[in-house]
Amino acid sequence: MRSISIQSFANPARRERWFVAPAPEQRIIDEERSSRDSSGPDGAGAQHYCAPQVAIHVERVTARAMLGFQPAWSDLLTRALEPNVFLDPAFALPLLQHVRFETRPDFLLVWEDDGPTSFGRLVGLLPIHLPQSGWRLARGFHHQQVTLGTPLLDSLRGAEALEAMLSWIADNHRSPALVLSEVPVDGPFCGLLRAQSASLGRAIAMLDGRERAILMHAEPNLSLTVDPSVVVAIQSAKRRKELRRQRRRLGESGRLTYHSARTPTEIRRAAERFMALEAGGWKGRRGSALLADPTLATFTRTMTRLMGYEARCRIDSLEVDGVPVAMGILVMAGTRAHFWKTTYNERFASLSPGVQFALDLTQVQGKESGFSLTDSCAVPDHPMIDRIWPDRMAVADLLIELRPTKSAGVTDKTSRSFSRAVQAETIRRRLRALAKRALKAAVQWRRRWH
């Protein structure tokens, strides 16, 4: 891999740029870029490090400043090595606007200078929490509404963009490792990371490996007709017979129909119905429904509307005489659909409404063209979807060493710091899991005796 050199500066607006270019032929141009796009974020011109060849530079910006980069961000999503729907600006920006200020990440943007705008072409994007001091770990942004932590990398310049990100963090922070949550182990990003790490001697640790249910499609450009009896073949014959009986009982209650809200107007109404249905069930009683948190409710309304304008959101419902039995929200990016949320009407709880809806959804997804898979976004060993969709996607949390052992100036002490970081993170997760189990037991005990 060619050598790179990194220089940096910062301005009062907290927009920091680190320019990475082929060494050693560099020259300094001390002038303002007067031709910046009028749609770009605020900020004066700066000192730029250029090279005769195409340069790559890294820029750190706040979440608020990302509003000015939406066109370049959306363009990168279409070119991404591995699309991440949760880094679609129509999803991420509403989410970040409605989370607590102290939990908002900064963004690392990697630019290729030879691009269509005065900024260049965006070839890498990662929302990140950077440690303020000490040897704490750098962490990719993670939220309870997000089930993928894969950064966006250009399909052609992904290797350079990834190395520029990791080099920037290593050179500007003392953290020994970067943590990325819920990364598909067999995906293109993880494959690139493995290949690059092998050549540089960079260690990678995988924690909390698990599998979640997915629905595989035959080919991205072909529809796939799915027979529900085949999909649920992993269940017993007795269970399949019971599902058919429950389906007949639902039909006896009224006219059974399946509806997909696809237009912005339909999605707006369907989002309100979904949140009301969810709030009327067990999530509402537990206080975890979207409507229980005004910020999450506002985020859901905004996100579904924005993604609906781009035909990247759908809200489906199974209904009896127009009354929802169960509903689900799907969001899409590239050739992947994501079964983001589901809820059901407890009035029909004895008839397995969630399962009946999932079976119909499976049929609908099988007839949709352009998708390679539908991700359930579910927790491991989910009691419903795992029994319907037999395919699995392995995901894990990654700890990525920031100072690879083959790099210049890396000592055994630095390498050992990564091992200690892995041990500390493992212990932290175990203690957190113990605390959650203890809290859950305490809540159950209180409910039983009070």
LUMDRENMAR-112887 format. One record per residue (C-alpha): residue in one letter; x, y, z; residue number from 1. Coordinates in steps of 0.05 Angstrom, whole numbers, plus 32768, in hexadecimal, padded with zeros to 4 digits. Example, Ala and Ser with C-alpha at 12.3 -4.5 7.8 and 13.67 -1.06 7.14 Angstrom:
<nodes>
node code=a X=80F6 Y=7FA6 Z=809C pos=1;
node code=s X=8111 Y=7FEB Z=808F pos=2;
</nodes>
This chain:
<nodes>
node code=m X=8000 Y=8000 Z=8000 pos=1;
node code=r X=801B Y=8045 Z=7FEE pos=2;
node code=s X=8033 Y=8071 Z=8026 pos=3;
node code=i X=8009 Y=80AB Z=803E pos=4;
node code=s X=8016 Y=80E9 Z=8065 pos=5;
node code=i X=7FE4 Y=810D Z=8091 pos=6;
node code=q X=7FE1 Y=8156 Z=80A4 pos=7;
node code=s X=7FAC Y=817A Z=80CC pos=8;
node code=f X=7F8E Y=81BB Z=80E3 pos=9;
node code=a X=7F4F Y=81D2 Z=8106 pos=10;
node code=n X=7F24 Y=8210 Z=8104 pos=11;
node code=p X=7EF5 Y=822E Z=8139 pos=12;
node code=a X=7EB8 Y=820F Z=8118 pos=13;
node code=r X=7ED3 Y=81CA Z=812C pos=14;
node code=r X=7ED9 Y=81B3 Z=80E5 pos=15;
node code=e X=7F1B Y=818F Z=80E1 pos=16;
node code=r X=7F3D Y=8175 Z=80A3 pos=17;
node code=w X=7F75 Y=8143 Z=809C pos=18;
node code=f X=7F90 Y=813C Z=8056 pos=19;
node code=v X=7FAD Y=80FA Z=803E pos=20;
node code=a X=7FD3 Y=80F9 Z=7FFD pos=21;
node code=p X=800A Y=80CF Z=7FDD pos=22;
node code=a X=804E Y=80E2 Z=7FFA pos=23;
node code=p X=807E Y=8103 Z=7FF2 pos=24;
node code=e X=806A Y=8135 Z=7FBB pos=25;
node code=q X=803F Y=8167 Z=7FE1 pos=26;
node code=r X=8036 Y=81B1 Z=7FDC pos=27;
node code=i X=8010 Y=81E1 Z=8008 pos=28;
node code=i X=7FDB Y=820E Z=7FEB pos=29;
node code=d X=7FC8 Y=8243 Z=801E pos=30;
node code=e X=7F87 Y=825F Z=8001 pos=31;
node code=e X=7F3D Y=825B Z=800A pos=32;
node code=r X=7F12 Y=822E Z=7FDF pos=33;
node code=s X=7EE4 Y=8265 Z=7FC4 pos=34;
node code=s X=7EBF Y=8233 Z=7F97 pos=35;
node code=r X=7E9F Y=820B Z=7FD0 pos=36;
node code=d X=7E57 Y=81F5 Z=7FC2 pos=37;
node code=s X=7E24 Y=8226 Z=7FDE pos=38;
node code=s X=7E02 Y=81E8 Z=7FFD pos=39;
node code=g X=7E3F Y=81D6 Z=8025 pos=40;
node code=p X=7E47 Y=81E0 Z=8070 pos=41;
node code=d X=7E60 Y=8221 Z=808E pos=42;
node code=g X=7EAA Y=822B Z=8094 pos=43;
node code=a X=7EE2 Y=8254 Z=8076 pos=44;
node code=g X=7F17 Y=823C Z=8046 pos=45;
node code=a X=7F54 Y=8219 Z=8062 pos=46;
node code=q X=7F9B Y=8202 Z=8057 pos=47;
node code=h X=7F9C Y=81C7 Z=8027 pos=48;
node code=y X=7FD0 Y=8192 Z=801B pos=49;
node code=c X=7FCE Y=817B Z=7FD3 pos=50;
node code=a X=7FF5 Y=814D Z=7FA6 pos=51;
node code=p X=7FFE Y=8143 Z=7F5C pos=52;
node code=q X=7FD4 Y=8104 Z=7F61 pos=53;
node code=v X=7F8D Y=80FF Z=7F7B pos=54;
node code=a X=7F8E Y=810B Z=7FC6 pos=55;
node code=i X=7F61 Y=80F0 Z=7FFD pos=56;
node code=h X=7F53 Y=811A Z=8039 pos=57;
node code=v X=7F2E Y=810E Z=807A pos=58;
node code=e X=7EFF Y=8140 Z=8099 pos=59;
node code=r X=7EDE Y=813F Z=80DE pos=60;
node code=v X=7E9C Y=8164 Z=80E3 pos=61;
node code=t X=7E64 Y=8168 Z=8116 pos=62;
node code=a X=7E21 Y=8145 Z=810C pos=63;
node code=r X=7E00 Y=8189 Z=8101 pos=64;
node code=a X=7E31 Y=819B Z=80CA pos=65;
node code=m X=7E1D Y=815B Z=80A4 pos=66;
node code=l X=7DDD Y=817E Z=808E pos=67;
node code=g X=7E08 Y=81A2 Z=805B pos=68;
node code=f X=7E25 Y=8162 Z=803D pos=69;
node code=q X=7DE4 Y=813E Z=802C pos=70;
node code=p X=7DEE Y=813C Z=7FDF pos=71;
node code=a X=7E34 Y=811F Z=7FE5 pos=72;
node code=w X=7E1D Y=80F0 Z=801D pos=73;
node code=s X=7DE2 Y=80D6 Z=7FF4 pos=74;
node code=d X=7E10 Y=80CC Z=7FB8 pos=75;
node code=l X=7E40 Y=80A3 Z=7FE1 pos=76;
node code=l X=7E07 Y=8076 Z=7FF9 pos=77;
node code=t X=7DFA Y=8063 Z=7FB0 pos=78;
node code=r X=7E43 Y=8052 Z=7FA6 pos=79;
node code=a X=7E4F Y=8030 Z=7FE9 pos=80;
node code=l X=7E77 Y=7FEF Z=7FED pos=81;
node code=e X=7E42 Y=7FD7 Z=801F pos=82;
node code=p X=7E04 Y=8004 Z=8025 pos=83;
node code=n X=7DED Y=8013 Z=806C pos=84;
node code=v X=7DA5 Y=802B Z=806F pos=85;
node code=f X=7DB0 Y=8048 Z=80B4 pos=86;
node code=l X=7DE4 Y=8077 Z=8095 pos=87;
node code=d X=7DB3 Y=8090 Z=8061 pos=88;
node code=p X=7DAE Y=80DB Z=806F pos=89;
node code=a X=7D62 Y=80D4 Z=806F pos=90;
node code=f X=7D69 Y=80A4 Z=80AB pos=91;
node code=a X=7DA8 Y=80BD Z=80CE pos=92;
node code=l X=7D9B Y=8108 Z=80CF pos=93;
node code=p X=7D55 Y=8104 Z=80EE pos=94;
node code=l X=7D70 Y=80D3 Z=8121 pos=95;
node code=l X=7DAA Y=8100 Z=8134 pos=96;
node code=q X=7D7D Y=813D Z=8139 pos=97;
node code=h X=7D52 Y=811A Z=816D pos=98;
node code=v X=7D87 Y=80FA Z=819A pos=99;
node code=r X=7DA7 Y=811B Z=81D6 pos=100;
node code=f X=7DDE Y=814C Z=81C2 pos=101;
node code=e X=7E13 Y=8128 Z=81EB pos=102;
node code=t X=7E06 Y=80E7 Z=81C5 pos=103;
node code=r X=7E0D Y=8105 Z=8180 pos=104;
node code=p X=7E4B Y=80ED Z=815B pos=105;
node code=d X=7E7B Y=8112 Z=812F pos=106;
node code=f X=7E86 Y=80FB Z=80E8 pos=107;
node code=l X=7EC6 Y=80E8 Z=80C5 pos=108;
node code=l X=7EC0 Y=80F9 Z=807B pos=109;
node code=v X=7EF3 Y=80E0 Z=8049 pos=110;
node code=w X=7EF7 Y=8108 Z=8008 pos=111;
node code=e X=7F19 Y=80FA Z=7FC6 pos=112;
node code=d X=7F30 Y=813E Z=7FAC pos=113;
node code=d X=7F20 Y=812B Z=7F63 pos=114;
node code=g X=7ED5 Y=8131 Z=7F68 pos=115;
node code=p X=7E98 Y=8155 Z=7F4C pos=116;
node code=t X=7E95 Y=818B Z=7F83 pos=117;
node code=s X=7EC7 Y=81BB Z=7FA3 pos=118;
node code=f X=7ECB Y=818B Z=7FDE pos=119;
node code=g X=7EDC Y=8151 Z=7FB0 pos=120;
node code=r X=7EB9 Y=810E Z=7FB0 pos=121;
node code=l X=7EA4 Y=80EF Z=7FF1 pos=122;
node code=v X=7EC1 Y=80A8 Z=7FF6 pos=123;
node code=g X=7EB9 Y=8098 Z=8040 pos=124;
node code=l X=7E8B Y=80A9 Z=807A pos=125;
node code=l X=7E8B Y=8092 Z=80C2 pos=126;
node code=p X=7E64 Y=80AF Z=80FD pos=127;
node code=i X=7E91 Y=80A8 Z=8139 pos=128;
node code=h X=7E98 Y=80B7 Z=8183 pos=129;
node code=l X=7EE1 Y=80CB Z=8190 pos=130;
node code=p X=7EFE Y=80C6 Z=81D6 pos=131;
node code=q X=7F0D Y=8109 Z=81F5 pos=132;
node code=s X=7F49 Y=80F2 Z=821E pos=133;
node code=g X=7F6F Y=80B5 Z=8235 pos=134;
node code=w X=7F6E Y=8071 Z=8214 pos=135;
node code=r X=7F24 Y=8067 Z=820C pos=136;
node code=l X=7F0C Y=8047 Z=81CC pos=137;
node code=a X=7EF2 Y=806B Z=818F pos=138;
node code=r X=7EAD Y=8052 Z=817E pos=139;
node code=g X=7E82 Y=8054 Z=8141 pos=140;
node code=f X=7E3D Y=8071 Z=814E pos=141;
node code=h X=7E0A Y=8040 Z=8168 pos=142;
node code=h X=7DC2 Y=804A Z=817C pos=143;
node code=q X=7D88 Y=801C Z=8191 pos=144;
node code=q X=7D65 Y=802D Z=814F pos=145;
node code=v X=7DA1 Y=8019 Z=8125 pos=146;
node code=t X=7DB4 Y=7FD1 Z=8116 pos=147;
node code=l X=7DF0 Y=7FDA Z=80E9 pos=148;
node code=g X=7E32 Y=7FFD Z=80F7 pos=149;
node code=t X=7E54 Y=7FF7 Z=80B3 pos=150;
node code=p X=7E75 Y=8038 Z=809A pos=151;
node code=l X=7E67 Y=8051 Z=8054 pos=152;
node code=l X=7EA3 Y=8046 Z=8026 pos=153;
node code=d X=7EA6 Y=8052 Z=7FDB pos=154;
node code=s X=7EA6 Y=8011 Z=7FB5 pos=155;
node code=l X=7EE4 Y=8026 Z=7F8D pos=156;
node code=r X=7F0C Y=804E Z=7FC1 pos=157;
node code=g X=7EF6 Y=8028 Z=7FFF pos=158;
node code=a X=7F3B Y=800E Z=8011 pos=159;
node code=e X=7F5A Y=8054 Z=8010 pos=160;
node code=a X=7F1F Y=8072 Z=8034 pos=161;
node code=l X=7F21 Y=803E Z=806C pos=162;
node code=e X=7F6C Y=8045 Z=8076 pos=163;
node code=a X=7F66 Y=8091 Z=8077 pos=164;
node code=m X=7F30 Y=808D Z=80AE pos=165;
node code=l X=7F58 Y=805E Z=80DA pos=166;
node code=s X=7F99 Y=8085 Z=80D0 pos=167;
node code=w X=7F76 Y=80C5 Z=80E2 pos=168;
node code=i X=7F5B Y=80A8 Z=8124 pos=169;
node code=a X=7F9F Y=8089 Z=8135 pos=170;
node code=d X=7FC6 Y=80CA Z=8128 pos=171;
node code=n X=7F96 Y=80F8 Z=814C pos=172;
node code=h X=7F7F Y=80CF Z=8188 pos=173;
node code=r X=7FA0 Y=80A0 Z=81B9 pos=174;
node code=s X=7F69 Y=806C Z=81B3 pos=175;
node code=p X=7F85 Y=8026 Z=81A4 pos=176;
node code=a X=7F48 Y=800E Z=817E pos=177;
node code=l X=7F08 Y=8020 Z=815A pos=178;
node code=v X=7EC7 Y=7FFC Z=816B pos=179;
node code=l X=7E93 Y=7FF0 Z=8135 pos=180;
node code=s X=7E51 Y=7FD0 Z=814B pos=181;
node code=e X=7E27 Y=7F9E Z=8125 pos=182;
node code=v X=7E52 Y=7F94 Z=80E7 pos=183;
node code=p X=7E3F Y=7F5B Z=80B7 pos=184;
node code=v X=7E79 Y=7F2A Z=80BE pos=185;
node code=d X=7E75 Y=7F10 Z=8076 pos=186;
node code=g X=7E65 Y=7F53 Z=8055 pos=187;
node code=p X=7E91 Y=7F7A Z=8024 pos=188;
node code=f X=7EA9 Y=7FAB Z=8059 pos=189;
node code=c X=7EC1 Y=7F75 Z=8088 pos=190;
node code=g X=7EE3 Y=7F52 Z=804D pos=191;
node code=l X=7F08 Y=7F93 Z=803B pos=192;
node code=l X=7F1B Y=7F9E Z=8084 pos=193;
node code=r X=7F38 Y=7F58 Z=808A pos=194;
node code=a X=7F61 Y=7F5D Z=804B pos=195;
node code=q X=7F7C Y=7FA1 Z=805D pos=196;
node code=s X=7F8B Y=7F8D Z=80A4 pos=197;
node code=a X=7FB0 Y=7F4F Z=808E pos=198;
node code=s X=7FDF Y=7F78 Z=8063 pos=199;
node code=l X=7FEC Y=7FAB Z=809A pos=200;
node code=g X=7FEE Y=7F7C Z=80D6 pos=201;
node code=r X=7FB1 Y=7F9F Z=80F4 pos=202;
node code=a X=7F8D Y=7F74 Z=8128 pos=203;
node code=i X=7F41 Y=7F6D Z=8128 pos=204;
node code=a X=7F19 Y=7F51 Z=8162 pos=205;
node code=m X=7ED1 Y=7F3B Z=815B pos=206;
node code=l X=7EA4 Y=7F3F Z=8198 pos=207;
node code=d X=7E5C Y=7F2A Z=81A4 pos=208;
node code=g X=7E56 Y=7F03 Z=8163 pos=209;
node code=r X=7E0E Y=7EF0 Z=8154 pos=210;
node code=e X=7DE0 Y=7EDF Z=811B pos=211;
node code=r X=7D9E Y=7EFE Z=8108 pos=212;
node code=a X=7D68 Y=7EE7 Z=80D8 pos=213;
node code=i X=7D67 Y=7EFE Z=8090 pos=214;
node code=l X=7D3E Y=7EEE Z=8052 pos=215;
node code=m X=7D6A Y=7EDE Z=8017 pos=216;
node code=h X=7D51 Y=7EEF Z=7FD1 pos=217;
node code=a X=7D66 Y=7EC8 Z=7F93 pos=218;
node code=e X=7D86 Y=7F02 Z=7F6D pos=219;
node code=p X=7D83 Y=7F4D Z=7F78 pos=220;
node code=n X=7D61 Y=7F5A Z=7F34 pos=221;
node code=l X=7D2F Y=7F20 Z=7F37 pos=222;
node code=s X=7CF1 Y=7F16 Z=7F61 pos=223;
node code=l X=7CEC Y=7ED9 Z=7F8C pos=224;
node code=t X=7CAB Y=7EB6 Z=7F9B pos=225;
node code=v X=7CAF Y=7E99 Z=7FE1 pos=226;
node code=d X=7C82 Y=7E61 Z=7FF8 pos=227;
node code=p X=7C70 Y=7E6D Z=8042 pos=228;
node code=s X=7C6D Y=7E22 Z=804E pos=229;
node code=v X=7CB6 Y=7E1F Z=8038 pos=230;
node code=v X=7CCB Y=7E5C Z=8061 pos=231;
node code=v X=7CAE Y=7E3E Z=80A1 pos=232;
node code=a X=7CC9 Y=7DF9 Z=8092 pos=233;
node code=i X=7CF7 Y=7DFF Z=80CD pos=234;
node code=q X=7CB9 Y=7DFE Z=80F9 pos=235;
node code=s X=7C94 Y=7DBF Z=810B pos=236;
node code=a X=7C59 Y=7DA5 Z=80E4 pos=237;
node code=k X=7C2E Y=7DB1 Z=8121 pos=238;
node code=r X=7C42 Y=7DFA Z=8123 pos=239;
node code=r X=7C33 Y=7E04 Z=80D9 pos=240;
node code=k X=7BEF Y=7DE5 Z=80E2 pos=241;
node code=e X=7BE1 Y=7E14 Z=811C pos=242;
node code=l X=7BF6 Y=7E50 Z=80F2 pos=243;
node code=r X=7BC5 Y=7E3D Z=80BC pos=244;
node code=r X=7B8D Y=7E36 Z=80EF pos=245;
node code=q X=7B9D Y=7E7A Z=810C pos=246;
node code=r X=7B9D Y=7E98 Z=80C6 pos=247;
node code=r X=7B57 Y=7E7D Z=80BA pos=248;
node code=r X=7B41 Y=7E9B Z=80FD pos=249;
node code=l X=7B5C Y=7EDF Z=80E8 pos=250;
node code=g X=7B35 Y=7ED9 Z=80A7 pos=251;
node code=e X=7AF6 Y=7ECA Z=80CE pos=252;
node code=s X=7AFE Y=7F0C Z=80F4 pos=253;
node code=g X=7AF6 Y=7F34 Z=80B4 pos=254;
node code=r X=7B15 Y=7F42 Z=8070 pos=255;
node code=l X=7B5F Y=7F34 Z=8075 pos=256;
node code=t X=7B8B Y=7F61 Z=804A pos=257;
node code=y X=7BD4 Y=7F74 Z=8043 pos=258;
node code=h X=7BE6 Y=7FBB Z=8033 pos=259;
node code=s X=7C29 Y=7FDD Z=8023 pos=260;
node code=a X=7C2E Y=8028 Z=802E pos=261;
node code=r X=7C60 Y=8041 Z=7FFA pos=262;
node code=t X=7C50 Y=808A Z=7FE9 pos=263;
node code=p X=7C64 Y=80C3 Z=8018 pos=264;
node code=t X=7C1A Y=80D1 Z=8029 pos=265;
node code=e X=7C0C Y=8088 Z=8037 pos=266;
node code=i X=7C4C Y=8081 Z=8060 pos=267;
node code=r X=7C3B Y=80BE Z=808A pos=268;
node code=r X=7BF8 Y=80A0 Z=809E pos=269;
node code=a X=7C14 Y=805A Z=80A7 pos=270;
node code=a X=7C4C Y=8074 Z=80D5 pos=271;
node code=e X=7C18 Y=8091 Z=8104 pos=272;
node code=r X=7BEF Y=8051 Z=8103 pos=273;
node code=f X=7C2E Y=8028 Z=8112 pos=274;
node code=m X=7C43 Y=8052 Z=814D pos=275;
node code=a X=7BFC Y=8052 Z=816A pos=276;
node code=l X=7BF8 Y=8006 Z=8163 pos=277;
node code=e X=7C3B Y=7FFD Z=8184 pos=278;
node code=a X=7C29 Y=802C Z=81BE pos=279;
node code=g X=7BEA Y=8004 Z=81CB pos=280;
node code=g X=7C12 Y=7FC4 Z=81D7 pos=281;
node code=w X=7C46 Y=7FA9 Z=8206 pos=282;
node code=k X=7C7A Y=7FDC Z=81F0 pos=283;
node code=g X=7C4B Y=8014 Z=8204 pos=284;
node code=r X=7C41 Y=7FF5 Z=8249 pos=285;
node code=r X=7C8C Y=7FEC Z=8250 pos=286;
node code=g X=7C9A Y=8033 Z=8239 pos=287;
node code=s X=7CC5 Y=801F Z=81FE pos=288;
node code=a X=7C95 Y=8030 Z=81C6 pos=289;
node code=l X=7CA9 Y=8066 Z=8195 pos=290;
node code=l X=7C70 Y=8093 Z=81AD pos=291;
node code=a X=7C8A Y=808D Z=81F4 pos=292;
node code=d X=7CC6 Y=80B8 Z=81DF pos=293;
node code=p X=7CB2 Y=80F7 Z=81BA pos=294;
node code=t X=7CF7 Y=80FD Z=819A pos=295;
node code=l X=7CF3 Y=80B6 Z=817E pos=296;
node code=a X=7CAC Y=80C2 Z=8165 pos=297;
node code=t X=7CC2 Y=8101 Z=8141 pos=298;
node code=f X=7CFE Y=80DD Z=8124 pos=299;
node code=t X=7CD2 Y=80A4 Z=810A pos=300;
node code=r X=7CA2 Y=80D5 Z=80E9 pos=301;
node code=t X=7CDA Y=80FC Z=80C8 pos=302;
node code=m X=7D04 Y=80C0 Z=80B3 pos=303;
node code=t X=7CCA Y=8099 Z=8093 pos=304;
node code=r X=7CB3 Y=80D7 Z=806E pos=305;
node code=l X=7CF8 Y=80E8 Z=8053 pos=306;
node code=m X=7D07 Y=80A1 Z=803F pos=307;
node code=g X=7CC2 Y=809A Z=8021 pos=308;
node code=y X=7CD1 Y=80D3 Z=7FF2 pos=309;
node code=e X=7D0B Y=80AB Z=7FD7 pos=310;
node code=a X=7CE3 Y=8069 Z=7FD4 pos=311;
node code=r X=7D11 Y=804B Z=8009 pos=312;
node code=c X=7CDB Y=803F Z=803E pos=313;
node code=r X=7C9D Y=8015 Z=8041 pos=314;
node code=i X=7C6B Y=8008 Z=8079 pos=315;
node code=d X=7C43 Y=7FC8 Z=8072 pos=316;
node code=s X=7C06 Y=7FB0 Z=8098 pos=317;
node code=l X=7BDB Y=7F72 Z=809E pos=318;
node code=e X=7B94 Y=7F89 Z=80AB pos=319;
node code=v X=7B50 Y=7F6D Z=80BC pos=320;
node code=d X=7B19 Y=7F9B Z=80A2 pos=321;
node code=g X=7B4B Y=7FD4 Z=80A1 pos=322;
node code=v X=7B62 Y=7FC8 Z=80E9 pos=323;
node code=p X=7BAD Y=7FB9 Z=80EE pos=324;
node code=v X=7BBD Y=7F74 Z=8107 pos=325;
node code=a X=7C08 Y=7F80 Z=8101 pos=326;
node code=m X=7C35 Y=7FB3 Z=80DF pos=327;
node code=g X=7C7E Y=7FBA Z=80CA pos=328;
node code=i X=7CAD Y=7FF1 Z=80B3 pos=329;
node code=l X=7CE1 Y=7FE1 Z=807D pos=330;
node code=v X=7D1A Y=800E Z=8067 pos=331;
node code=m X=7D46 Y=8001 Z=802B pos=332;
node code=a X=7D8D Y=8010 Z=8012 pos=333;
node code=g X=7DAB Y=7FF3 Z=7FD3 pos=334;
node code=t X=7D97 Y=7FAB Z=7FCA pos=335;
node code=r X=7D85 Y=7FA1 Z=8013 pos=336;
node code=a X=7D44 Y=7FAB Z=8038 pos=337;
node code=h X=7D40 Y=7FB0 Z=8083 pos=338;
node code=f X=7D04 Y=7F99 Z=80AD pos=339;
node code=w X=7D10 Y=7FD2 Z=80DF pos=340;
node code=k X=7CD2 Y=7FD0 Z=810C pos=341;
node code=t X=7C95 Y=7FA5 Z=8117 pos=342;
node code=t X=7C5A Y=7FA6 Z=8146 pos=343;
node code=y X=7C18 Y=7F81 Z=814D pos=344;
node code=n X=7BD1 Y=7F8A Z=8167 pos=345;
node code=e X=7BCA Y=7F67 Z=81AA pos=346;
node code=r X=7B80 Y=7F5D Z=819D pos=347;
node code=f X=7B95 Y=7F25 Z=816E pos=348;
node code=a X=7BCE Y=7F0C Z=8199 pos=349;
node code=s X=7BB2 Y=7EC5 Z=819D pos=350;
node code=l X=7BB6 Y=7EBF Z=8150 pos=351;
node code=s X=7C01 Y=7ECD Z=8149 pos=352;
node code=p X=7BF8 Y=7F10 Z=8124 pos=353;
node code=g X=7C43 Y=7F1E Z=8121 pos=354;
node code=v X=7C51 Y=7EDB Z=8100 pos=355;
node code=q X=7C18 Y=7EE2 Z=80CF pos=356;
node code=f X=7C31 Y=7F27 Z=80BB pos=357;
node code=a X=7C79 Y=7F0D Z=80B3 pos=358;
node code=l X=7C60 Y=7ED5 Z=8085 pos=359;
node code=d X=7C3C Y=7F07 Z=8059 pos=360;
node code=l X=7C78 Y=7F36 Z=805A pos=361;
node code=t X=7CA3 Y=7EFC Z=8043 pos=362;
node code=q X=7C76 Y=7EF2 Z=8007 pos=363;
node code=v X=7C77 Y=7F3C Z=7FF6 pos=364;
node code=q X=7CC2 Y=7F42 Z=7FFC pos=365;
node code=g X=7CCB Y=7F05 Z=7FD0 pos=366;
node code=k X=7CA5 Y=7F29 Z=7F99 pos=367;
node code=e X=7CCE Y=7F6A Z=7F9F pos=368;
node code=s X=7D05 Y=7F6F Z=7F6C pos=369;
node code=g X=7D49 Y=7F90 Z=7F78 pos=370;
node code=f X=7D58 Y=7F72 Z=7FBC pos=371;
node code=s X=7D8D Y=7F3F Z=7FCF pos=372;
node code=l X=7D75 Y=7F37 Z=8017 pos=373;
node code=t X=7D46 Y=7F51 Z=804C pos=374;
node code=d X=7D66 Y=7F5B Z=8090 pos=375;
node code=s X=7D39 Y=7F4D Z=80CB pos=376;
node code=c X=7D5F Y=7F7F Z=80F8 pos=377;
node code=a X=7D4B Y=7F50 Z=8131 pos=378;
node code=v X=7D71 Y=7F3B Z=816E pos=379;
node code=p X=7D92 Y=7EF6 Z=816D pos=380;
node code=d X=7D63 Y=7EBB Z=8178 pos=381;
node code=h X=7D26 Y=7EE5 Z=816E pos=382;
node code=p X=7CE9 Y=7EBA Z=8181 pos=383;
node code=m X=7CC0 Y=7ECE Z=8144 pos=384;
node code=i X=7CE9 Y=7EDF Z=8106 pos=385;
node code=d X=7D1F Y=7EAB Z=8113 pos=386;
node code=r X=7CEA Y=7E75 Z=810A pos=387;
node code=i X=7CD3 Y=7E92 Z=80C7 pos=388;
node code=w X=7D12 Y=7EA9 Z=80A3 pos=389;
node code=p X=7D46 Y=7E71 Z=80A4 pos=390;
node code=d X=7D81 Y=7E98 Z=8087 pos=391;
node code=r X=7DB2 Y=7EBB Z=80B5 pos=392;
node code=m X=7DE2 Y=7EF5 Z=80B2 pos=393;
node code=a X=7E1D Y=7EF4 Z=80E2 pos=394;
node code=v X=7E2D Y=7F37 Z=8103 pos=395;
node code=a X=7E60 Y=7F4B Z=8137 pos=396;
node code=d X=7E7D Y=7F87 Z=815A pos=397;
node code=l X=7EC3 Y=7F96 Z=8140 pos=398;
node code=l X=7EFF Y=7FB1 Z=8165 pos=399;
node code=i X=7F30 Y=7FCB Z=8132 pos=400;
node code=e X=7F78 Y=7FD8 Z=8145 pos=401;
node code=l X=7F8B Y=801F Z=8131 pos=402;
node code=r X=7FD7 Y=8017 Z=8131 pos=403;
node code=p X=7FE7 Y=7FD8 Z=810A pos=404;
node code=t X=8025 Y=7FB1 Z=811D pos=405;
node code=k X=8046 Y=7FB9 Z=80D9 pos=406;
node code=s X=8041 Y=8005 Z=80DB pos=407;
node code=a X=807E Y=802F Z=80E9 pos=408;
node code=g X=8088 Y=8043 Z=8131 pos=409;
node code=v X=8059 Y=800E Z=814E pos=410;
node code=t X=8077 Y=7FEB Z=818B pos=411;
node code=d X=8065 Y=7FAC Z=81B0 pos=412;
node code=k X=8049 Y=7FDA Z=81E6 pos=413;
node code=t X=8019 Y=7FF9 Z=81B4 pos=414;
node code=s X=8004 Y=7FB5 Z=819B pos=415;
node code=r X=7FF8 Y=7F9D Z=81E2 pos=416;
node code=s X=7FCB Y=7FD9 Z=81EE pos=417;
node code=f X=7F9B Y=7FBC Z=81BB pos=418;
node code=s X=7F99 Y=7F7A Z=81E0 pos=419;
node code=r X=7F8A Y=7F9E Z=8220 pos=420;
node code=a X=7F54 Y=7FC6 Z=81FD pos=421;
node code=v X=7F32 Y=7F86 Z=81E6 pos=422;
node code=q X=7F35 Y=7F69 Z=822D pos=423;
node code=a X=7F19 Y=7FA9 Z=824B pos=424;
node code=e X=7EE1 Y=7FAC Z=8219 pos=425;
node code=t X=7ECF Y=7F63 Z=8225 pos=426;
node code=i X=7ECC Y=7F6F Z=8270 pos=427;
node code=r X=7EA3 Y=7FAE Z=8266 pos=428;
node code=r X=7E70 Y=7F88 Z=823C pos=429;
node code=r X=7E6B Y=7F4F Z=826E pos=430;
node code=l X=7E5F Y=7F7F Z=82A8 pos=431;
node code=r X=7E2B Y=7FA5 Z=8280 pos=432;
node code=a X=7E07 Y=7F63 Z=826F pos=433;
node code=l X=7E07 Y=7F50 Z=82B9 pos=434;
node code=a X=7DEC Y=7F94 Z=82CD pos=435;
node code=k X=7DB4 Y=7F8E Z=8299 pos=436;
node code=r X=7DA1 Y=7F49 Z=82B2 pos=437;
node code=a X=7DA0 Y=7F61 Z=82FA pos=438;
node code=l X=7D75 Y=7F9D Z=82E8 pos=439;
node code=k X=7D44 Y=7F70 Z=82C1 pos=440;
node code=a X=7D3F Y=7F40 Z=82FC pos=441;
node code=a X=7D32 Y=7F7A Z=832B pos=442;
node code=v X=7CFB Y=7F96 Z=82FF pos=443;
node code=q X=7CDA Y=7F51 Z=82FA pos=444;
node code=w X=7CDE Y=7F48 Z=8345 pos=445;
node code=r X=7CBF Y=7F8C Z=8351 pos=446;
node code=r X=7C86 Y=7F7D Z=8321 pos=447;
node code=r X=7C79 Y=7F3B Z=8343 pos=448;
node code=w X=7C75 Y=7F55 Z=838A pos=449;
node code=h X=7C58 Y=7F9B Z=837F pos=450;
</nodes>
